[in-house]
Amino acid sequence: MVGRAYLSRQMTALLNFARQTNNPELSALLVQKAARLKSQADEITPPEDIGPRPPDVEPAPPFRRG
């Protein structure tokens, strides 16, 4: 499965090509392809945080002057 970063780079490249071409049909096709890639990127769920869990910490007792 491809990631969001890859799809984002591909969308950027397609949109750059669409801007540079003088062919309106090709430009429209490239923009449509970029929109499909955007839809695919939106469907990808972010990875779960699998980092270590923080330790259980109890608050320190209040400081008393005595």
N, C-alpha and C positions, 0 to 999 in steps of 0.2 A: 504494500500500500504506500502511496506517495504521501508526503507531508504537505502541510500548508505552505512552508517556505518554498518548496519546489513549485507548487502551483502558482504562488505569488510571482516568482521569477518568470514563469512561462506567460502569465497574464501581462506582465510588464513588457516583455519582449513582443508579444502580439500587438499590444496597443501602440508601442513605438513603431512597429512596421506599418500599422494601419495609418498612423499620422504621416509617415514618410512617403507613402505611395500616392500616385496620382490617379490610380484606378479606383473609382468609387465602389465598384462591385467587390473588388478584393478587400478594400477597406472595411466594408460592411461585413464581409465574411469573417475577417480577422476579429472584429469587435464582437460578433456573435460567438465565436470560439472562446474569446476571453471571458464572455459572460457565462458560458457553460463551465469553464474552469473555476470561476468565482463561485458558482453554485456547488461544485464539488468541494471546494475549500470550505464553504460554509457548513457542509454536512459532516466534516471531520470534527470529531469531538476532541477537546484538548486532553492530553494524557493525564492520568490520575497522578496525584502527588504520592510517590512511593518512597519518599525520603523517610529517615528515621523519625519516630515519634518523640516528642519532647518528654523528658522525665516528669513525673508527678512531683510538684514542688509545693511544700506547705509554706505559708507565709511565716516570717520570723515573728516571735512574740514581741510585744511592744517593749521598748527600752524603759526601764525604771531606774530612777536615781535613788539611791538609798543611803 
